[in-house]
Amino acid sequence: MNRFRLHSLAAAMLALGGCASAPSSGTLEQQAQFSGTTLADLESTDITIEKQQLQQASASQALESYRQAAQLFDDPERKAKTLRRMADLAMSSAEKSDLEGTDSALDKKVDQVVYDNTMHQVKTTKDKERKLALLDLADTMAPSVQKSDVDYQTAISLYQELLTSTQDPKERAEAYYMLSKAYAMDGKMEKARDSLDALVTQYPNSEWTLEAQFRRGEMLFSDGDFEMAEKAYADVIRRGSNNEFYTQALYKHGWSDYKLGDYELAEKSFFTLMDTLQGNAKLDDDTSMESKLYADTQRVISLGFSNLDGPQSVRDWFAKNGHRDYEPAIYRSLGEVYLSQERFRDAAQAYDMYVQVYPDSTLAPEFSTLQINAYQKGGFPTLVLPAKEAFVEHYGVQSPFWASHPDVREQYVGLLKEHILDLAQYYHVLAQKSGKPADYQAPARWYKEYLETPPANERQPEINQRYAEVLFDGHDYAGAITQFENTAYQYPEYEKAGDAAYAALVGYQKLMGTLDTRDSESLAQWRARKVASAQKYAQTFPTHEQVNPVLHDTAEDQLALGDTEGAVKTAGILVNRQPPPSEALMRYGWATIANGEFDLGRFQVAEMAYKKVLAMPGIAAEQRKTYQEQLATSIYRQGEQQRDQGNLDLAAATFLRVGQTVPDAAVRKNAEFDAATLYIKQGNSKAAIPVLESFRQRYPNDPLADTVPDKLAVAYEATGNFTAAAGELTVIAGRYRGQDDELSRQALWRAAKMQDRADNPQASIKLYKQYLQAWPQPYDFRSEAQYRLVELYRKTGDSNAETQGLKALVATYNEAGKDANDRVAWLAAYASFTLAEPQFQQFKSIKLEQPLKSSLAAKTDVMKKALANYQAVADIGVAEYATAANYKIGEMYRLLARDLVASERPSGMGEMEKEEYTMLLEDKALPYEDKAIDILIANADLVTDDIYDQWVKKSFTALAELIPGRYAKFEQVEPYVDIIY
């Protein structure tokens, strides 16, 4: 590290304030020139020293001033101080140049000491010329340096000159320090180290020696001279723990010994550093330098121990030097070092050593786990198993550790149970391989410990079953019975609980087989226990495959007593046994269950039972038909129940199952119709459609089929099949024509709308035409249909049909007369305006050419036709189109006047003739223009009726051209606002 602190004199130079100077009226020499005073007069002149602000100068100028002063000083001490000041100034300037990279003003004053030295010479010297020179020099000294124009070489030269100029130990030591710094800053590291060597050799007790030794150590360590670096760091350490370089020196001193292979000495330094850092508040901050140093020191301590005797060295060191709070971290770190080196057994031994030293530590389970993990990572199965066994012995429920550390159990109990299970499974496999009953004692012991280790988990029933099995295989039948029954009845949710219950019955049988037949009392006791267990087994696991040998029949007697419930239960046990009983008994059992459950209203079970009956051979045809109808009715009744309970989806699906299960059932028709109704009610049209289509096909003559189109139309529309919906609506329209005409009309109208939504223009056209033919009234629907046909003809490019449609709209309005509502009128106005527009465009396109009479006749002929149509629009009275028509009429008159004046002139006319011709044209055009003005004014005046649409605006624009004096100005129109609150 090449870090240097700011030299005290340089800092002082930057902080000093104002200095003494010559009088403000000038130097004595200057006063003499202006007042007539001679040099001889100086003998009787008192020199007054006053304070004033000095001018600024550059660093090089200041150095030159100091150098001149130093040459004039008689006192060696003052000369040395001046040289030191010069060197400090040079150093400061060079540093600033390095830091800032640009010129920077130094707003500091000249060192007071230098100025005082100069003025002291003024007061004490007898040489008057020397006195004047000194005063002039003091007058020009700068208070600060404006520009860093001095480099490190200047500072180096000045510090070297200072060393030759003074013998003061303090100054020389400081000069060596600053010289080293200047060399370092100038990149001359070898000379920098030589300066530090000279400092520590010549002045070992200097205030600069501590830092110098640390800097020497850093340089030597960087150069690989660890032996000399160790000595330099050692000197820093000997100077006490309060110095600022102490912790870094300890760290690098340890590394120096480590590099030299002296690991024990290295550990001493590293542990001293650990003790020093221990308890530092900054260790809690992982990003702090102290925390990183602490962690790295742990690592290198572990590296050192790995080069000694490993975990034994760790144990011996702490035994010799006393235990520390961070001792577990050292063992853990050593293990991590070994793992990184793939020395897995050594890592395991490191972790185990901690457990050996501190078997009762709360961290012991963690370190034992790390040991096992190390063996597993290294692939040492023969070492893993003993380690796990030791783990259980040390921390299991029977251990003192378990009893004395209840607060730690939760941290390791999961691993503990895993290790126990691994041991149990291992010894279980060994016992299975040997087949010897005695070998099952070992896995039994571990399974038992697993079960006794709290807390219980989801594997508890499985392990209980294994425990029972190894007891059974070890011929401990009494113990096996107990554990099988525990498995079966304490964990009924266990998937193999029925097997366990049956295994207990096998255990009873095995146990009784070992008893002396002469011991009737014991046999009776065990048999009674077996019966009770069998009854419990049958009740708890009625579907288990082994129940049949245990229970066979009682249903007949219960039916005779009228105990239908009891008979159904017994019959249920009977028919569900495997292997099954005889065919006759099975048929009897299922028939009893089916009829009984049907009578009890439990139709789901009845359905299942009837299916079982029907699946059996030997049933007469008449009886089979009865059972089928009962089966279908059972399913249908389930659907009714589900519907009544609000489970509509399930109910619909159940209704459909009637036909799927019994296709020819009488109740199927109602069931499927009910299913479709439920689907539509729930908005599930996609599911309803196939049901309804199938129903109509299967029952075409049923009265219910008449309602199918209504439902299908709704369903098709909901699923987006608008074409199909239109088809159903067309059917409805045809069916109700003559019976319910309004329903028929609405259905046909909706059918056309459906085809619109299907974006099927030709189909839409067909239905709208069909509607118009069938229902000429009401007029509003007739107009809407005609308007829709116009749009469709336009979309399909049938312009002739479009024109006819527009004319039909006008005809409908005329026919409706006073019965025409606003919409019919609007559509008629729209149609008339649309019909007139092509004539308007044709009118505009006809040019007035020679012979004028024929071209004007053609233009006015078209104009008349357009005027008739626009007039028809205006006569309808729809404001939106009336203003448009008025504007178009006025515009045609205006265009006719304009085109007439601009018409082609006959050839061969002279200028006078042309002028006269033009005047004639203007006279002829004037009535047209006046007509246009009258019409446009009338249109514009509609603003007084609160009408101000685009056509009124265009009228104003046209009038501004025709009558600029009146209309060519900004129109302010108060808009009419109709707000509905």
Order of alpha helices (4+ residues) and beta strands (2+ residues): alpha-beta-alpha-beta-alpha-alpha-alpha-alpha-alpha-alpha-alpha-alpha-alpha-alpha-alpha-alpha-alpha-alpha-alpha-alpha-alpha-alpha-alpha-alpha-alpha-alpha-alpha-alpha-alpha-alpha-alpha-alpha-alpha-alpha-alpha-alpha-alpha-alpha-alpha-alpha-alpha-alpha-alpha-alpha-alpha-alpha-alpha-alpha
